[in-house]
Amino acid sequence: MQFVHAATPVILALALSTQLAAPKRSAAAELKPTDRPNFVLIIADDIGFRDIGCYGSANARTPRLDELAGESLRLTNAFLTASSCSPSRASIITGRYPHNNGPASELHKPIPWHLPSVTGVLRANGYYTALSGKNHLSWDDAPQDADSPPSAFDHIDRGINKNASVKNTGGHGNWVQTIEDLPADQPFMLWLASFDAHRNWDADGQWDESKYGPQHRGDDLQLPPAFVDTPATRDDFASYLNEVTRFDHYVGEVIDKLKADDLWSNTYLFVLADNGRPFPRGKTRLNDDGMQTFLFLAGPTLAAPGTASNSLVSVIDIAPTILDLAKVDRPETFQGRSLTPLYTDSLATIRPYAFSEHNWHDYEALGRAVRDDRFLYVQNDRPQLPSQGPADSVRSPTHQDLLKAAAKGSALTDAQADVLRAPRPAQELYDRQTDPFQTNNLISLPEYASTRDRLAAALLKWRDETGDSAPDRITPDGFDRQTGLALKLGKKKRAEANQPPPGHDREATRRNAEGI
């Protein structure tokens, strides 16, 4: 889907071809492949940062990621720009905020054709790039005769190894094979993306105990505070944790292969997730359980492997970091900041604020958030609507058990009640240090007024400079809010579904400002 600007197609194509020519080759492109670093980015689907052992999980079994923590810099204050699959991935690969990616700010929509990707820029500079696993990335078609940026990947596959002894549809079946198939005469960047742990769960039925160990059991788990304690919820959470463990195993296989092929010493590794766990108060939410991600940085110039950093970072900082490490010029469209100072000093300050968005993902939504190193400020532009999570979470036993408890008049905790609350506060403020699950809204307390005003001003500045907006009409619900089942939209609703995204009226896809 492509939203057309007021200019005629011919004028638009000419203007874009002069302003956004394909990235030029940097001087580094002339170096021998062995003199240039390689890059591997491993991205999980719907895995919350609290569900990794070295991030403090009481439940998870993640031995390979815990081992990686001893060989990497583990970031404890890393945030996504969207807790929604394709908008989050689009933001990471373009180094841009979701609303600056136009239609791609909403689920399943394409990135504007003129916006380059970090992998495409590397391709223009002599790198081989491959995606194995979940793709969920697309660009709309360029106007005829436009000088568009290079495509993102030389090779794409779904990561399904059809010859595996045990069936595996988790998206990581070809990761090792992708390394084996690397060309010998090029440096490389691999984008390895699992389907774990996206609903519906398939790891339970494809379990290989010789690889993953015993399955998680529901009766052994410590439940998150938004969950109602029922057998069905416990089993649901156990199945999710099985997918986390399976993902962990394949991260380990990639690391083992890089080391066996003598590639590890010249490869930078990034491991993260695209959004929070697909449960109530997780995926799509602006709170930490939606937006915070685990993030491991490993590579040859890392000065202190095995340490953690509390520096505030955003995932849009990954793309400029990769180009910095490759000594390739960054395009002007990147809005992130390089993380390279952290490789030599884990205490380095990268950014004063991290910004996040919630746009359409199954349901009408519009919200924005800003964090500093302690506080979270949220602005809800659709406060009349609940923020219950995506449709697959709503359909889950966990969410349905919560609805049943509410219908029976059971006393709900603050975290549980928050899932169903409507209307919501127009503004929220939380102390993330003393309130890690963000259930105590400080917005009206006088002693926090200066913090509220400072963060509100920072968010307003960011929204203004990056061209964000809150349209009166945006994409409506596509699913029932109680059952999670798809709605049969009538003619009027189908017309309303074709609304331009936030920022369209301010040409946000043409804005490159950081907003900080």
PELIN-V892591 format. One record per residue. N is the residue number from 1. RES is the residue in one letter. NEAR is the number of other C-alpha atoms within 8 Angstrom. Layout:
BEGIN
n:res:near
N:RES:NEAR
N:RES:NEAR
END
This chain:
BEGIN
n:res:near
1:M:6
2:Q:8
3:F:6
4:V:4
5:H:5
6:A:4
7:A:6
8:T:7
9:P:7
10:V:6
11:I:8
12:L:9
13:A:12
14:L:9
15:A:8
16:L:12
17:S:11
18:T:7
19:Q:6
20:L:10
21:A:10
22:A:8
23:P:9
24:K:6
25:R:9
26:S:10
27:A:7
28:A:11
29:A:9
30:E:6
31:L:8
32:K:6
33:P:9
34:T:6
35:D:6
36:R:11
37:P:12
38:N:10
39:F:11
40:V:12
41:L:11
42:I:13
43:I:12
44:A:15
45:D:14
46:D:15
47:I:15
48:G:16
49:F:11
50:R:9
51:D:14
52:I:15
53:G:15
54:C:8
55:Y:10
56:G:8
57:S:10
58:A:8
59:N:9
60:A:11
61:R:9
62:T:12
63:P:9
64:R:10
65:L:13
66:D:11
67:E:8
68:L:9
69:A:14
70:G:10
71:E:9
72:S:15
73:L:18
74:R:13
75:L:13
76:T:11
77:N:12
78:A:14
79:F:13
80:L:15
81:T:15
82:A:14
83:S:17
84:S:13
85:C:13
86:S:13
87:P:14
88:S:15
89:R:11
90:A:14
91:S:15
92:I:13
93:I:11
94:T:14
95:G:18
96:R:14
97:Y:10
98:P:16
99:H:14
100:N:16
101:N:16
102:G:15
103:P:15
104:A:16
105:S:14
106:E:13
107:L:12
108:H:8
109:K:11
110:P:12
111:I:14
112:P:13
113:W:11
114:H:9
115:L:10
116:P:12
117:S:11
118:V:14
119:T:11
120:G:13
121:V:13
122:L:14
123:R:13
124:A:11
125:N:12
126:G:9
127:Y:11
128:Y:14
129:T:15
130:A:12
131:L:13
132:S:18
133:G:17
134:K:10
135:N:9
136:H:8
137:L:9
138:S:7
139:W:8
140:D:10
141:D:6
142:A:8
143:P:7
144:Q:5
145:D:5
146:A:10
147:D:9
148:S:11
149:P:14
150:P:11
151:S:7
152:A:11
153:F:12
154:D:8
155:H:7
156:I:9
157:D:8
158:R:9
159:G:15
160:I:13
161:N:8
162:K:5
163:N:4
164:A:8
165:S:4
166:V:7
167:K:7
168:N:11
169:T:10
170:G:14
171:G:16
172:H:16
173:G:12
174:N:12
175:W:13
176:V:10
177:Q:7
178:T:10
179:I:9
180:E:6
181:D:6
182:L:8
183:P:6
184:A:4
185:D:5
186:Q:9
187:P:12
188:F:10
189:M:14
190:L:11
191:W:12
192:L:13
193:A:15
194:S:16
195:F:13
196:D:14
197:A:15
198:H:9
199:R:6
200:N:4
201:W:10
202:D:9
203:A:12
204:D:9
205:G:5
206:Q:9
207:W:9
208:D:8
209:E:8
210:S:5
211:K:6
212:Y:11
213:G:7
214:P:5
215:Q:9
216:H:9
217:R:8
218:G:11
219:D:6
220:D:6
221:L:10
222:Q:6
223:L:8
224:P:5
225:P:7
226:A:10
227:F:12
228:V:10
229:D:7
230:T:7
231:P:8
232:A:9
233:T:13
234:R:13
235:D:10
236:D:12
237:F:10
238:A:12
239:S:12
240:Y:10
241:L:13
242:N:12
243:E:13
244:V:15
245:T:12
246:R:11
247:F:14
248:D:12
249:H:13
250:Y:10
251:V:11
252:G:10
253:E:9
254:V:10
255:I:9
256:D:8
257:K:10
258:L:11
259:K:10
260:A:7
261:D:7
262:D:7
263:L:9
264:W:11
265:S:8
266:N:10
267:T:12
268:Y:13
269:L:12
270:F:11
271:V:12
272:L:11
273:A:14
274:D:16
275:N:20
276:G:18
277:R:12
278:P:14
279:F:12
280:P:14
281:R:13
282:G:14
283:K:18
284:T:15
285:R:13
286:L:15
287:N:11
288:D:9
289:D:16
290:G:16
291:M:18
292:Q:14
293:T:15
294:F:15
295:L:12
296:F:14
297:L:12
298:A:12
299:G:12
300:P:8
301:T:6
302:L:11
303:A:7
304:A:10
305:P:11
306:G:10
307:T:11
308:A:9
309:S:11
310:N:8
311:S:14
312:L:15
313:V:12
314:S:13
315:V:13
316:I:19
317:D:15
318:I:14
319:A:15
320:P:16
321:T:12
322:I:10
323:L:13
324:D:12
325:L:9
326:A:9
327:K:8
328:V:14
329:D:7
330:R:8
331:P:7
332:E:6
333:T:11
334:F:13
335:Q:13
336:G:14
337:R:11
338:S:12
339:L:12
340:T:9
341:P:10
342:L:9
343:Y:12
344:T:10
345:D:8
346:S:13
347:L:8
348:A:8
349:T:7
350:I:11
351:R:8
352:P:9
353:Y:10
354:A:12
355:F:11
356:S:13
357:E:13
358:H:14
359:N:10
360:W:13
361:H:11
362:D:10
363:Y:13
364:E:11
365:A:12
366:L:12
367:G:13
368:R:14
369:A:13
370:V:14
371:R:12
372:D:10
373:D:9
374:R:8
375:F:11
376:L:14
377:Y:14
378:V:12
379:Q:10
380:N:12
381:D:10
382:R:9
383:P:11
384:Q:7
385:L:9
386:P:11
387:S:9
388:Q:10
389:G:15
390:P:13
391:A:14
392:D:9
393:S:13
394:V:16
395:R:11
396:S:10
397:P:9
398:T:14
399:H:13
400:Q:11
401:D:12
402:L:11
403:L:8
404:K:8
405:A:11
406:A:10
407:A:7
408:K:6
409:G:6
410:S:7
411:A:5
412:L:9
413:T:8
414:D:7
415:A:12
416:Q:13
417:A:9
418:D:8
419:V:13
420:L:9
421:R:9
422:A:8
423:P:8
424:R:10
425:P:7
426:A:9
427:Q:9
428:E:12
429:L:12
430:Y:14
431:D:12
432:R:11
433:Q:7
434:T:5
435:D:10
436:P:8
437:F:9
438:Q:11
439:T:9
440:N:6
441:N:9
442:L:10
443:I:11
444:S:7
445:L:7
446:P:5
447:E:5
448:Y:10
449:A:10
450:S:7
451:T:7
452:R:11
453:D:8
454:R:8
455:L:11
456:A:9
457:A:8
458:A:10
459:L:12
460:L:8
461:K:10
462:W:11
463:R:11
464:D:9
465:E:10
466:T:13
467:G:12
468:D:13
469:S:10
470:A:8
471:P:6
472:D:4
473:R:6
474:I:12
475:T:12
476:P:10
477:D:8
478:G:9
479:F:11
480:D:11
481:R:9
482:Q:5
483:T:9
484:G:13
485:L:8
486:A:7
487:L:7
488:K:4
489:L:8
490:G:6
491:K:6
492:K:7
493:K:9
494:R:9
495:A:8
496:E:11
497:A:9
498:N:7
499:Q:9
500:P:8
501:P:12
502:P:12
503:G:15
504:H:11
505:D:7
506:R:8
507:E:9
508:A:15
509:T:12
510:R:6
511:R:10
512:N:11
513:A:7
514:E:9
515:G:9
516:I:7
END
